[in-house]
Amino acid sequence: MSEKSTSDEETTEGTAHEEWVGMPEFVQPKQRPFSKITVRFETEEDLQEFAKLIGQKLTPKTRSIWHPHKPHRSGLVRRWIDES
């Protein structure tokens, strides 16, 4: 198999090269917390009482939260709009 080298001007419609060359670089700094604490709960009832106090949903599987609440961005980070 031979590979053809193409310049920016020789790209064809629909290629990855055409779609991405010239796009501005995206830089998003890592969001670091001001402070972190570990809170331990003796019972699930204690966990739910704390959740009610801070107004956030917590489960025994909850590993971390932001306070005040910040919604998860996982779906938002990977979305794009094709305006053509």
ChimeraX attribute file (.defattr): number of C-alpha atoms within 10 A of each C-alpha:
attribute: neighborCount
match mode: 1-to-1
recipient: residues
	/A:1	3
	/A:2	4
	/A:3	5
	/A:4	6
	/A:5	7
	/A:6	10
	/A:7	8
	/A:8	10
	/A:9	7
	/A:10	9
	/A:11	15
	/A:12	12
	/A:13	9
	/A:14	8
	/A:15	9
	/A:16	10
	/A:17	14
	/A:18	15
	/A:19	12
	/A:20	9
	/A:21	10
	/A:22	9
	/A:23	8
	/A:24	7
	/A:25	6
	/A:26	6
	/A:27	6
	/A:28	6
	/A:29	6
	/A:30	6
	/A:31	6
	/A:32	7
	/A:33	8
	/A:34	5
	/A:35	5
	/A:36	10
	/A:37	6
	/A:38	5
	/A:39	7
	/A:40	8
	/A:41	11
	/A:42	7
	/A:43	10
	/A:44	12
	/A:45	10
	/A:46	12
	/A:47	18
	/A:48	17
	/A:49	13
	/A:50	16
	/A:51	14
	/A:52	12
	/A:53	9
	/A:54	13
	/A:55	12
	/A:56	15
	/A:57	13
	/A:58	18
	/A:59	11
	/A:60	10
	/A:61	6
	/A:62	8
	/A:63	7
	/A:64	10
	/A:65	14
	/A:66	11
	/A:67	10
	/A:68	9
	/A:69	11
	/A:70	8
	/A:71	8
	/A:72	10
	/A:73	8
	/A:74	8
	/A:75	7
	/A:76	8
	/A:77	8
	/A:78	7
	/A:79	7
	/A:80	7
	/A:81	5
	/A:82	4
	/A:83	4
	/A:84	3
